[in-house]
Amino acid sequence: MINRLFLILFISMAVMSCEVKQKNAKSSANDGSDFIDSLMNEMTLEEKLGQLNLPSSGDITTGLANSSDIASKIKEGKVGGLFNIKTAEKIKEVQRIAVEESRLKIPLIFGMDVIHGYKTLFPIPLGLSCSWDMDLIKESAHVAAIEASADGICWTFSPMVDVARDPRWGRVSEGNGEDPYLGAQIAKAMVQGYQGEDLTDPKTIMACVKHFALYGAIEAGRDYNTVDMSRIRMFNEYFEPYKAAVEAGVGSVMTSFNEVEGVPASANKWLMNDLLREQWGFDGFVVTDYTAINEMIDHGFGDLKHVSAKSLEAGVDMDMVGEGFLTTLKASLEEDKITQAMIDEACRRILEAKYKLGLFDDPYKYCNEERAKTEIFTADHRKKARELAAETFVLLKNEGDILPLKKNAKIALVGPMADNRENMAGTWSVAGDFEKSVSLRDGLEAAVGKQNVVYARGANITADSLLESRVSVFGKPTYRDNRSADVMIREAVNAAKNADVIVAAMGESAEMSGESASRSNIEIPQSQRDLMKALLKTGKPVVMVLFTGRPLAMKWEQENVPSILNVWFAGTEAGNAIADVLFGDVNPSGKLTATFPQNVGQVPLYYNHKNTGRPLAEGAWFQKFRSNYLDVSNDPLYPFGYGLSYTTFEYGDIQLSSETIGMDDELTVSVKITNTGKYKGAEVAQLYIRDMVGSITRPVKELKGFKKISLEPGKSETVTFTINEQDLAFYNQDLKFAAEPGAFKVFVGTSSREVKEAEFTLQ
């Protein structure tokens, strides 16, 4: 009996001791370091290289995953993750191969280009940025994370935060415009929306900021092209959004296709290691863009073995699609071109990401098919998409107060974008169900009834059939009409004869912007302009609903069309959101985040430019021996920050808390804003500064703050900003971030051009 009691006591103490040891081990290594150490000690070289390999699986058919080409590589431990596969069912099937049939049972990470929504699509990122509403932008990323994670995805290749000042570049549509400060605020909001507070939460996904670095500054606006600039310009004008994403805790970074200082980004050690990791403290992993390592061969940087080794040495951890890491690094190791430590470090970073996502605890955590049934494309998500979309539209012109329209008006709806559900999503909407999107025609008919809307196509996107075929390769048809231009225009004019107002849906189709969609001519195609000329001749009031993924050169339209509403590509609920604004249920409040030029010859054109030694006064033209053109003024068509409302706002004079501040002080800037119109409206008040004298030349204006307020007619609100030393600092010639004493101007207004100003001194 005594022996039995002793045995029970011994076992109980042993169990308690074991539990304490396990608890201590877990708490001492809650970052997973001990677990990853142990796992890596078991891994072969080939298995470590496998973790660095990110192939594209294609969307594997359910039930055939085990026999797919990729399955054998997964079983052999030669795959670290996959992308371009979706649905919880399919991903669970592939994950099972990894965790049940591979030797070490390491789970895969599954990524996708979830850029502006998953199934529920929000406006394209350039459109989102024009809301200037960080809470709404964060919410759009949160909804995207909920839907993507419910369908098996745990990693998104977003946000894209490249500062872009050349609208010829198609990927302007995928970013946040031309300003680094605003881009940084959006970068933080997007990362927080995707990743939440805890990546182990199954309703969050890991973000990937891209493209590091400077991709938006490519020469001639031509995709994949060269970038060359000084480091002072990099730090002061282009790096801030990437750095903001890192500070927000982004889990991964994607390399860019371009070269930086003569070295392709995917092999640029200064970028990936010295700056990103050592200076900024980034602790996640770096993945290349699609085949970026292989493409360095055409850059003239070496053969596949050489460029793969240089990429690993630079600090790249994961090779997307190219498989250079998988197939060449073993030989490079044997030849002492790389070290085992480099491979181990890259492998560790991939495993750490999987640990942070909780995949080692539950490899199937993103494969809950019940979530997929109830959390994707919900009524609530569509409602949010509709509300947000309406906040992104920019009213460019409203001569004669044509807008808002009356709901009892007879509407002639014309134009190649009037009845095209598939194109409402815009570019980079890979998981969307385009046929469920709401077209403009759908939205108008839902708002006022089919009997009040008469539709006629009026024109094709462009008269050039070959050009049109090049812009619809991703399954978003333009529905080209083979009737003659005269016949289509005549039909549209006839439709307009009995209407009270014409709504003309014109501009670009969805894939006329986006990746590999650069344009040398950024005007609205002539086929559509010919239609517009015919419509204007009817004498009926005309509203142009402008669809675009980039700033356009539309001087003729500004001079001739009485009302223009820019709706970008507004996503799933586009038609309903446009109707909400056209009929005044929502007062437009969007502000441009990218300058619209008068013509392409002004490009690049952006508000925060430097002065020359022979500057032309703002609004002046022409003066010989001044920095200007013979044939067009320096002014933009629409400046950064521009956007009208159905109401009007009046800004009072700027009030400063002091005319002199010290380095440790804060300056309070106040402006009274009054709604002087007859509608309730929202206004984005924008704060800019100018450093009048610097050790290096400084821009004529720099955005340093903004606030969006809502006012009833006749009501006022005093908007207050604070400016401190950090707001006034910049990277000097030694790349030190510091403010310099001296005179400053501060501007507050409704756009970068229409501002009130005051002066203060920093001591």
LUMLO-350994 format. One record per residue (C-alpha): x, y, z; residue in three letters. Coordinates in steps of 0.001 Angstrom, whole numbers, plus 500000, padded with zeros to 6 digits. Layout:
<recs>
XYZALA ...
</recs>
This chain:
<recs>
500000500000500000MET 502848502363500941ILE 504671501499497734ASN 501522502205495735ARG 501049505614497379LEU 504708506400496793PHE 504353505455493130LEU 501270507687492719ILE 503070510585494432LEU 506154510087492265PHE 504115510051489052ILE 502180513173490115SER 505401515050490890MET 506917513944487596ALA 503867515128485653VAL 503895518485487477MET 507595518867486802SER 507070518083483127CYS 504222520620482873GLU 506369523297484528VAL 509245522581482174LYS 506931522753479150GLN 505383525997480380LYS 508786527552481009ASN 510061526397477642ALA 507044527925475929LYS 507282531237477780SER 511010531526477207SER 510548530978473496ALA 507195532566472698ASN 508807533969469579ASP 509325530395468415GLY 513124530600468412SER 513686527335470303ASP 511116525541468202PHE 512649526839464967ILE 516166525994466188ASP 515070522431466836SER 513321522141463492LEU 516247523538461533MET 518612521083463223ASN 516587518322461584GLU 516450519901458128MET 518662518882455242THR 520186521490452952LEU 517629520606450282GLU 514755521099452721GLU 516099524482453778LYS 516347525564450149LEU 512821524287449631GLY 511525526780452185GLN 512925529570450018LEU 510934528431446980ASN 507581530073446151LEU 506143528559442965PRO 502798529467441453SER 500571526434441582SER 497798527640439368GLY 494310527017440721ASP 494539523239441284ILE 491326521336440640THR 489796519840443765THR 490582516149444043GLY 493614516342441771LEU 496057518112444066ALA 497907514930444979ASN 498633514171441334SER 499573517705440342SER 503100518575439251ASP 503639520555442426ILE 502642517699444752ALA 505875515738444331SER 507939518820445164LYS 505843519460448280ILE 506348515860449424LYS 510101516251448936GLU 510162519443451002GLY 511040521621448029LYS 508234524180448427VAL 507903526853451097GLY 504625528332449932GLY 502235528686447026LEU 500227531464445458PHE 497413531722442933ASN 495438528930444544ILE 492229529767446373LYS 489287528315448299THR 489551526691451708ALA 488777523281450225GLU 491614523330447685LYS 494160524837450029ILE 493341522294452739LYS 493942519530450231GLU 497357520907449277VAL 498308521709452871GLN 497535518111453793ARG 500238516940451396ILE 502755519215453131ALA 501923518298456727VAL 501095514628456266GLU 503257513421453378GLU 506498515412453620SER 509288514256455932ARG 509247517177458370LEU 505589518116457909LYS 506308521848457596ILE 503147523757456609PRO 502996525903453488LEU 502200529617453413ILE 499534530581450853PHE 499630533994449216GLY 497560535958446739MET 497332539420445203ASP 494535540656447447VAL 494990544274446396ILE 491696546110446939HIS 489439543427448325GLY 488996539706447884TYR 485520538745446621LYS 483994541989447824THR 485971544489445787LEU 486656548018446948PHE 487833550868444692PRO 491279550549443157ILE 494013551797445544PRO 494425555134443740LEU 490701555652444224GLY 490859554572447877LEU 493571557123448520SER 491285559902447279CYS 488977559345450243SER 491737560695452538TRP 489988558625455220ASP 492411556329457038MET 489691554588459048ASP 487809553611455900LEU 490987552512454136ILE 491967550393457138LYS 488481548882457191GLU 488733547935453510SER 491917545978454260ALA 490272544390457305HIS 487319543194455232VAL 489721541856452603ALA 491589539967455333ALA 488397538452456711ILE 487344537190453285GLU 490747536009452105ALA 491492534195455367SER 488089532519455198ALA 489057531141451808ASP 492459529734452779GLY 494722532735452077ILE 497062533910454850CYS 499373536282452975TRP 498673539182450612THR 501040540979448240PHE 499752544374449373SER 499999547289450062PRO 501733548758447024MET 503108552092448236VAL 505365553237445394ASP 505295557029445076VAL 504386557659441422ALA 504481560921439493ARG 504224559699435910ASP 500663558807434868PRO 501943556999431796ARG 502862554176434197TRP 499878551858434447GLY 500589550826438011ARG 499739554310439234VAL 496312552705439696SER 497694550286442280GLU 499278552895444540GLY 498432556001446523ASN 499533558799444238GLY 502404561255444308GLU 502850562274447940ASP 505130560443450405PRO 503415561735453557TYR 499931560682452503LEU 501348557426451144GLY 502895556708454534ALA 499595557210456364GLN 497858554853453928ILE 500665552290454209ALA 500179552150457979LYS 496401551911457676ALA 496588549058455172MET 499117547042457184VAL 497051547471460334GLN 493886546513458469GLY 495380543297457107TYR 497409542199460123GLN 495331543504463023GLY 496784543293466508GLU 497692539601466414ASP 498617537568463345LEU 497514534371465062THR 493944535658464782ASP 492506533555461942PRO 490754536615460518LYS 494007538416459813THR 496566537889457060ILE 500211538848456648MET 500848541950454552ALA 503672542441452063CYS 504718546008451268VAL 505917546531447715LYS 507779547249445536HIS 511041547859447345PHE 512196550189446075ALA 511444553193443859LEU 509390551280441271TYR 507097554278440772GLY 509983556364439429ALA 510750554261436355ILE 511902556152433270GLU 509328557072430592ALA 506515555543432650GLY 507317552205431001ARG 506872549167433212ASP 509947547265434476TYR 512212550115433324ASN 515291551728434905THR 515330554006437945VAL 518223556320438716ASP 518205559037441385MET 520261560482444211SER 520004559054447700ARG 518864562445448979ILE 515861562185446684ARG 515219558574447677MET 515084559439451372PHE 513165562702451085ASN 510664561847448359GLU 510266558076447924TYR 511198556003450987PHE 508736557307453575GLU 505791554984452737PRO 507966551839452813TYR 509464552900456140LYS 505996553587457542ALA 504892550063456620ALA 507949548619458371VAL 507216550717461467GLU 503638549423461390ALA 505006545875461648GLY 504538544611458098VAL 505441540925457948GLY 507086540830454546SER 508601543031451846VAL 508623542450448080MET 511505543493445858THR 510954545645442787SER 511813544818439172PHE 513866547947438579ASN 517502548604439298GLU 518647551051441976VAL 522018552729441545GLU 522827550314438744GLY 522072547169440776VAL 518769545295440309PRO 516715545614443497ALA 516567541847444008SER 520360541754444384ALA 520808545134446051ASN 522460544527449425LYS 522338548201450356TRP 518546548174449951LEU 517652544799451427MET 520159544560454232ASN 521858547847455069ASP 518760550048454785LEU 515780547764455312LEU 517120545558458083ARG 519986547374459755GLU 518759550972459513GLN 514999550470459664TRP 514971547346461844GLY 512780545195459606PHE 512510541682461090ASP 510272539926458573GLY 511176538209455323PHE 511874539487451814VAL 510283537876448759VAL 511041538735445156THR 508458539798442661ASP 507472537287439979TYR 510679535777438425THR 512640538896439434ALA 515798536876440117ILE 515743535251436679ASN 515112538625435047GLU 518435539908436339MET 520009537816433584ILE 518491540178431008ASP 519617543110433122HIS 523114541905432276GLY 523912540894435850PHE 525023537293435281GLY 523679533778434732ASP 521024532170436931LEU 523519530713439389LYS 525296534031439814HIS 522196536198440183VAL 520625533724442619SER 523713533804444806ALA 523863537607444669LYS 520184537823445608SER 520611535581448655LEU 523728537489449664GLU 521795540769449395ALA 519215539556451898GLY 516412538103449777VAL 514739535149451512ASP 512170533784449076MET 512310533320445309ASP 508950533790443622MET 508439531348440728VAL 511955531423439285GLY 513384528477441302GLU 516917529823441003GLY 517389529365444757PHE 516132525801444603LEU 518255524725441650THR 521537526655442023THR 522295527574445628LEU 523646524141446566LYS 526331524449443882ALA 527089528021444931SER 527515526847448513LEU 529944524139447423GLU 531903526778445487GLU 531991529126448530ASP 530038531799446635LYS 527559531868449521ILE 527610530592453083THR 525503528144455039GLN 524670530993457396ALA 523010532919454552MET 520805529946453709ILE 519976529334457346ASP 519041532967457943GLU 516688533029454953ALA 515121529717455948CYS 514668530913459525ARG 512824534028458399ARG 510332531973456382ILE 509758529610459301LEU 509338532570461662GLU 506607533971459438ALA 504764530663459497LYS 505168530559463273TYR 503780534100463639LYS 500769533070461566LEU 500144530095463856GLY 500553527556461065LEU 502684525210463160PHE 499952525079465813ASP 497218524520463228ASP 498202524162459573PRO 494507524141458621TYR 493514527273460540LYS 492670529112457284TYR 490773526158455835CYS 487472526457457668ASN 484882525828454972GLU 482091527035457257GLU 483748530461457410ARG 483997530434453638ALA 480222530004453440LYS 479337532826455814THR 482125535461455717GLU 482728536058452024ILE 480798538499449836PHE 478355539270452623THR 475655541929452545ALA 477524543838455245ASP 480770543791453263HIS 478994544974450126ARG 477380547771452116LYS 480807548888453321LYS 482169548721449779ALA 479310550915448550ARG 479782553487451303GLU 483544553666450864LEU 483351553895447075ALA 481152556984447274ALA 483806558659449447GLU 486479558198446762THR 484766559961443861PHE 486216563319442869VAL 483944566012441443LEU 486169567725438897LEU 483658570173437442LYS 480000571086438002ASN 479197574109435884GLU 475633575323436367GLY 475116572920439276ASP 473925570143436965ILE 474670567756439806LEU 473045566444441854PRO 470467565056439438LEU 466778564941440219LYS 465394561431440598LYS 462417562222438397ASN 464656563228435492ALA 464686561225432282LYS 468273560053431798ILE 470049559144428587ALA 472851556811429660LEU 475527556442426984VAL 479147555450426626GLY 481299552304426453PRO 481554552045430255MET 477851552487430958ALA 476834548824430936ASP 479888546718431744ASN 479809544871435069ARG 483124543101434500GLU 485076546346434243ASN 483755547925437440MET 486386546077439482ALA 489360547736437826GLY 492783546164437627THR 494291543707440136TRP 491073542078441260SER 492111538468440787VAL 489589536784443096ALA 486572538904442174GLY 483343537583440753ASP 482989540296438126PHE 479545539310436921GLU 478164540112440380LYS 479430543669440231SER 476933546491439811VAL 477301548395436551SER 476422552060436202LEU 473298551066434300ARG 472332548675437109ASP 472855551401439695GLY 470846554072437880LEU 467962551740437111GLU 467859550587440738ALA 467759554205441888ALA 465104555634439536VAL 463553552703437691GLY 464261551253434263LYS 461587553438432708GLN 463629556558433465ASN 466900555336431921VAL 467422555071428163VAL 470671553316427243TYR 472802553523424108ALA 476433552450423798ARG 477464555373421614GLY 481093554391421029ALA 483729551759421588ASN 486519552312424090ILE 488779553083421140THR 488484552914417377ALA 491685550841417301ASP 490562547218417540SER 494115545936418086LEU 494667548337420969LEU 491344547299422450GLU 492346543628422256SER 495543544383424200ARG 493628545903427106VAL 491229543018427735SER 493556540048428120VAL 492538539327431729PHE 488956538340431100GLY 487373541772431469LYS 485771542222428056PRO 485195545615426502THR 482285544228424409TYR 483448545804421212ARG 480573546779418928ASP 481316546221415243ASN 478793548749414017ARG 480182551929412486SER 481028554891414705ALA 478396557024412926ASP 475638554511413600VAL 476494554248417296MET 476724558025417746ILE 473405558532415953ARG 471772555994418269GLU 473127557812421320ALA 471943561209420059VAL 468458559791419428ASN 468394558429422969ALA 469301561879424262ALA 466567563725422378LYS 463801562787424781ASN 465964562898427910ALA 466354565650430476ASP 470044564973431054VAL 472816562894429491ILE 475077560735431635VAL 478118559760429548ALA 480247556927430970ALA 483666557345429415MET 487398557017429977GLY 489496553886430329GLU 488489550265430575SER 489666548334433623ALA 492892546942432157GLU 493971550107430368MET 495821550712433637SER 497625548270435880GLY 500704546126435367GLU 502121546155431839SER 499579548799430874ALA 501725551854430240SER 500333554446427847ARG 502214557120425921SER 498961558932425123ASN 496901559509428252ILE 494057561385426617GLU 490546559989426357ILE 490419558071423050PRO 489142559983420019GLN 486198557622419513SER 484782558726422854GLN 485599562385422290ARG 483697562279418981ASP 480704560877420855LEU 480970563621423467MET 481058566330420795LYS 477826564961419312ALA 476162564807422725LEU 477112568392423540LEU 475566569565420271LYS 472152568338421474THR 472071571229423959GLY 471143568840426753LYS 473029569068430049PRO 475838566513430064VAL 477494564765433011VAL 480623562799432224MET 481183559890434594VAL 484896559318434207LEU 486334555833434647PHE 490102555830434957THR 492999554162436721GLY 495362557101436291ARG 495400560867435859PRO 494373561687432295LEU 495192564622430059ALA 491686565883429427MET 492002569596428777LYS 489381569484426018TRP 486875567785428308GLU 487501570314431090GLN 486922573169428651GLU 483795571725427020ASN 481954569283429298VAL 479872571063431956PRO 480028568397434680SER 482677565727435320ILE 482625563156438122LEU 485726560966438399ASN 484727557555439792VAL 488006555655439174TRP 487064551947439236PHE 484899551599442278ALA 484632547834442741GLY 481738545504443400THR 479217548209444299GLU 480373550746441701ALA 477013551392440036GLY 475128551851443286ASN 477790554138444751ALA 477872556270441588ILE 474091556581441696ALA 474292557619445353ASP 476532560526444386VAL 474840561492441112LEU 471488561881442882PHE 472919563622445945GLY 472302560902448512ASP 476034561277449106VAL 477826564583448582ASN 481179563922446850PRO 484209564678449017SER 487108562923447285GLY 490329564839446669LYS 492943564000444058LEU 496120562320445249THR 497797562622441857ALA 498069565695439655THR 496215565741436326PHE 498339567358433579PRO 497033569475430733GLN 498922567272428298ASN 501421564427428432VAL 504276566798427595GLY 504081568241431123GLN 504771564847432689VAL 506136564326435292PRO 504038566990437003LEU 503575567034440770TYR 502785569647443389TYR 505806569216445694ASN 508417570109443111HIS 511562572152443654LYS 511977575703442437ASN 514477576454439699THR 516828579418439794GLY 514468581060437314ARG 511032580158438606PRO 507845581265436936LEU 505340582805439304ALA 502402580512440006GLU 499602581194437557GLY 501824583218435211ALA 502661582437431553TRP 504694583208429362PHE 508016584857430321GLN 511216584463428344LYS 514192583061430237PHE 511921581630432889ARG 511221577938433504SER 508128577434431343ASN 506841576111428016TYR 506150578019424821LEU 502927576167424110ASP 501254575497427467VAL 501348576979430960SER 503054575269433887ASN 499729574826435648ASP 498150571411436052PRO 494673570735434780LEU 493684569631438292TYR 496173570017441165PRO 496992567580443947PHE 494353567746446672GLY 491690569127444326TYR 488045568110444503GLY 484725569954444448LEU 481529569425446418SER 477834570124445884TYR 478270572694448618THR 480962575335449133THR 483471575875451924PHE 485084579098453039GLU 488440579145454843TYR 489249581846457344GLY 492721583234457944ASP 495333581004459568ILE 495850581517463285GLN 499228580500464736LEU 499889579873468429SER 503214581650467970SER 505300583216465239GLU 508457581672466711THR 509022578181468087ILE 511995576248469430GLY 513104572765468454MET 511235571191471373ASP 508046573224470900ASP 504835572543469043GLU 503145575082466815LEU 499351575083466746THR 497794576013463405VAL 494069576810463369SER 491660577665460567VAL 487928578267460728LYS 486028576488457927ILE 482417577365457107THR 479941575513454911ASN 478616578401452826THR 476439576279450518GLY 473071574562450791LYS 474103570939451245TYR 475699569037454093LYS 479212568137452982GLY 482602566789453976ALA 485823568708453399GLU 489453567574453555VAL 491462570439455028ALA 495102570102453982GLN 498177571446455778LEU 501372572153453848TYR 504703573661454875ILE 507623575216453046ARG 511137575490454395ASP 512272578789452896MET 516043578246453215VAL 517800574919453631GLY 521212573343453453SER 519760571552450439ILE 516938572935448286THR 513459572200449566ARG 510093571732447785PRO 507690574607447238VAL 505104572756449369LYS 505010569554451412GLU 501876567941452824LEU 502230567509456594LYS 498679567005457788GLY 495025566678456787PHE 491667566420458500LYS 488304565445457062LYS 485328567194458638ILE 481587567167457962SER 479509570337458169LEU 475832571177457895GLU 474939574228455755PRO 475847577459457525GLY 477877575696460199LYS 481542576275460991SER 484331574293462605GLU 487816575352463607THR 490309572786462385VAL 493526572555464366THR 496878571066463394PHE 500124570798465333THR 503582571107463803ILE 506702569897465575ASN 510376569411464840GLU 509756566052463138GLN 507363567684460665ASP 510013570213459708LEU 512912567769459437ALA 514375566342456252PHE 517366564257455162TYR 520296566567454611ASN 523388566060452470GLN 524794563608455021ASP 521437561755455037LEU 520842562845458616LYS 517188563487459436PHE 517055566869461129ALA 515222570184461171ALA 517131573371460465GLU 516407576753462075PRO 514973579448459875GLY 511855580817458194ALA 508919578642457211PHE 505598579147455489LYS 502530577203456494VAL 499554576734454165PHE 496052575427454836VAL 493429574986452172GLY 491096572922450054THR 493855571794447669SER 497586572259447166SER 496790575286444991ARG 493974577011446885GLU 495424577817450299VAL 495710580465452970LYS 499247581059454257GLU 501169582330457276ALA 504803582477458372GLU 506754581362461417PHE 510356580916462469THR 512044577847463910LEU 514832578774466329GLN 
</recs>
